[in-house]
Amino acid sequence: MVDMSVTLAGQRLRNPLMTASGCAANGKELHRFFDVAELGAFVTKSVMAEPRSGRGTPRMAETPSGMLNSIGLQGPGIKAFVEEDLPWLASVGARVLPSIAGSSSEEYAEVASVLAASEAFGAAVGVEVNISCPNVANRGLVFACDPVASSTVISLVRETLPPRVPVFAKLSPDVTDITAIAAACLDAGADGLTMINTLLGMVIDTDRMRPQLGGVTGGLSGPGIRPVAVRAVWQVRRAMLEGVMPTVPIIGVGGVRTGRDALELVAAGASAIQVGTATFNDPAAPVRVLDELTGLLESKGFASFGDAVGVAHQR
């Protein structure tokens, strides 16, 4: 049997599989199909300070190799999250990686503060900071597209949370040099990275000759973005190996449907894997991918999951 346990920034998890933020709500829906406590961690939908109704409809569009979503971070706000969703996840024994977001650096800190003060925060194995949001104070520039804006958010969140709680910065692929953003986040106090978020895309409805999404553009996810995710993880892990930045755990995400897909990201340098879009047509995808990945590692002679992390970098 392969030892599938993993330690991420001091937090030990039973296995490396997680949900991806936004693709499984906050747990109750997916729990009908399998016990969410079976996962290494459950990643929640990104939560902001106040309730949000999200963008106008239509919000989703199929693409040949995935889907576009333009949900707009709809959610109940952080107070409702810590009163209802987080306690429920804790009650079923899930390890939780809450995802937080904001339209300003101060909002991120506010959300982190309320989260840290909640009674159920003990179930958290860290906090994922979704910096792929527009910065309203800077003409809508996405935080994750600018090293300074990214580091400001991460620094404020790091100062707000207890030192024992790891901070994972979720990076956008829509940049020229993702290693520069990663380095800025680590310098600001991030304990790990999540790569990647969706790519910005657009679909034209050729019957109406208009954008298909109500919000015009949306986030592209699914199998089509996996090569981008593998490239991003590889580049950042290589920079760590070369001493350009500290070595920290990378959570790989983007287009994972099978154990073999997951293994690509692991070999590139990911210490954990998130499954997102695949759950829309196969709600049990995260646990299925875990089983498939375990079988692949065993067939290749790996004694532990950790032995396979970054193996493609070995010369």
N, C-alpha and C positions, 0 to 999 in steps of 0.2 A: 504494500500500500504506500502511496505517495503522501508525504506529510504536506498538506495543503495550507497549513497555518501560515500567517504572515504578520509581521510587526511593522506598522506604519507610524513613524514618528513617535515611537514609544508605546503605541496602542496595539495590543495583540488581538488579532482577529482569527476566527476559526477557519476562514478561507478568504481568498482574494476577490470574490464576486460581490458586486454591488449593483443596485439599480442606478440609472442615470437620472439626474434631476429633471423633473417635468414630465417624465414618461410613465410614472406610476402613482401619480397624485401623492398622498401622504400615508399610504400603506393599507388602508382598509379595503380598497378595491382589489388589490393584488393578493391580499391575505385570503381571499376566497378560493384562490387557485393553489396556493402553497403557503407554508408557514414562513413568513418573512424573517423570522428569527434564524432560519437556516442559512441566510446570507451572511457574508462577512460584515456587511453594513447595509442599511437602507438609507439611500440618499433622497431627501425630501424635495418637493417642488420649491423653487426659490421663493422666499418670503420677504416681503418688504414691510415698511413701518405701518402703513395704513392699508385697509382693504382696497382692492383694485378690481374693476370689472373687466379689464383687458381691452383688446382692440375690437373693432367692429368685424362683423362677419362678411364674407366667408373667411375662416381663419386657417384652413388647411388645404393643401393641394398636393395631389400625387405627382411624382416625377418618375422617369424611367428607372431610376435606381435609388429611390428613397421617397422623401416627402418634404414639403415645405410647411412650416408652421408659423403663424403670426398671432399667437395667443395673447402676447402682451403682458406676461407675468400676472395673470389673473389670480387672485387669492384673497384669503380672509384677513390678512395682516398679521403681524407678529403676536399681538395679544391673544387673538383667537387660536393661533398656532400653539402657543405655550400652554393654553388652558385646555385644549381639546386634542390636537393631533399628537404632540410630543408625549403627553401622558399615556395616550392609547398605545403608541409604539413601545413605550417603556413597559406597559402592562403585559404585552405579549412576548417580552424578552428580546426585542430587536435591539441590535446595536445601531445607532443612528448617526448619520452624517448630515446635519441640517445644512441646507443651502440658503444663503442670505444674499440679498440684492438691494440696490438703492439707486436713486437718481442723483445723489450727491454723496460725497465722502462722509459727511456728517450723518446721513441717513443710515449708511452701513454701520457706523459706530452705535447709533441708537438701537438698531435691530440687534446687534451683538450684545448690547448691554441688557436688554429685556430678556434675551435668550439665556444669558449666563445667570440671571437672577431667578430663573424658573426652577420649580421644585424637581421637575423631571429631567433637568439638564445632565444629570448623572448618567443617563443612557447614551449621551453623545460621545463619540470617539474622536470628535474633531468638528470643525466648521468649514464648510466649503464656501468660499467667497466668489460669487459669480460676478466677475468684473466686466462681463460682456454686456453691460448696460450703458445707454447713452448718459453722458454727464450733462445735465441740464444747465449747469453753471458754465459750461464751456462749449456752447453752441451745439450741443448734442453729440460731441465727440465721444466715442465709446472708450470707457476707461482702459480696457485691455489693449487698445491700440496706441497707447502712449505710456512710456516708462514712468514718467513723473506722476501722472494721474493714477496709474496702477499702484505705485509704491505708496502714494498718499493713503489710498484706501486700505491697503494691507497693513500699513503702520498703525492706523487708527484702530482697526479691528484687533490687531495684536495687542495693543495697549489696553483695550477694553476687556478682553477675555483673560481668564486665569492662565498662568504660564503652562500649566499641565495640559491644556487643551490645544491640540495641534490646529494650525490654520493652513488650509489648502487653497491656493489661488487657482481658479478655473480660467484657463487662457483661451483666447480667440485665435483661430488660424488666419484671420483676415489681416495679417500684418506681413511686412517684408522680412523681418528677422525676429522670429519667436524667441530665440535665445536671449535677445536683449530685454524683452519683457519679462522672461523667466528670471533673469539675473536681478532685475530691479525689484521683483517681488520677493526674492530670497534675501536681498540686502535689506528689505523693509521688515523682515521678520517672518516670512512664510516658512512653514515647516515642511511643505510639500506642494506638489503641483497636480492639477487635474487637466489633462489634455486629450481631446480638444472640445471646444463648444461647437455649435453649428456654424456652417458657412453661410454668408449672406447670399440669398438667391432670389429669383423672380420667375414667375410663370405668366405668360400672356394667354388669355382665353381668346382663341382665334375665331370663335363664333361671334362673340361680342366685340372683339378687337380692343379689349381693355385688360388691365391687370386682373388676374384671377383672384388674388387675395384682397380683402378689404383694406389691409394695411400696406398694400402694394408689394413690399418686399417681405421676406420671411427667412427663417433659419432652415437651411438644408441639412437633413440628417439621413441616416440609413446607409446601406452598403456602399453607395457612391463616394462617401467621404472617408472610408477606411484607409485607403492609401495615403490620404493627407494626414490622418491621425498617426499612422505608422511613421511617416516621414518626420512629423513634429516630435514625437517621442524619441525617435532615433537621434535627431539633431540635438535635443536638450540633454539626453543621456551622454552623447559623445562630448558635449561641452563640459559636463560634469567630470567625465573620465579624464579629460585633458586639463582639468584644474581651473577652467574658466569661471566656474561657480561651484558652490558647495554641493556635495552629493546628498540629495534628499529623495524620498520616495515620489514616484510619478504614478498617478492613477490614469490608466489609459482608457479612452472612451471614443467611440466613433464607428458606427457601422458594424458592430459585433453581432453576428447571428449564430455562430457556431463556435465550438471549442477550438477549431483550427484558426478562426479569425482572432480569437483571444490570444492564442499562442503567438501569432505574429506580433502583437503589441508587447507581449511579455518578452519575447526574444529581442525586441527593439529597446527594451529597458523599463517596461511598466511593471510596478510592484503590486498592482491591483487592477481589476478590470470592471468597468461599468457597462451594463447592457441597457439600452434605451428603446429605440424605435422598434426593435424586434418584438417587444412585449405587446405591441398593438395587435399583432396577428397571432402571437403565441405568448399568452400571459405567463407561462411557466418557463420562458426562455432563460432567465437568469440561472435557475437551478439546472436546467438542461445543459447550458453552456458549461457550468461547473463540472457536471458529470463527464461531459465530452473532453474538457480540458484535462481533467484528472486521468482519464483513460489514455489520452495522447502522451502525457508526461510519463506515465507508467510504461507505455510501449516503447518509449525512447530511452528508458533506463534511468530516469531522474528519480532520486530518492526523496527529494523535496521540491516544492514549488520554487523556493528561493534559489535553487541551483540553476533554474532556467531563466531567471531575470537577467536580461542584458546579454544573454549567451551569444547573440549574433555579433557582438562587438569583439569577441575573442578572436585573436589572430592565430 
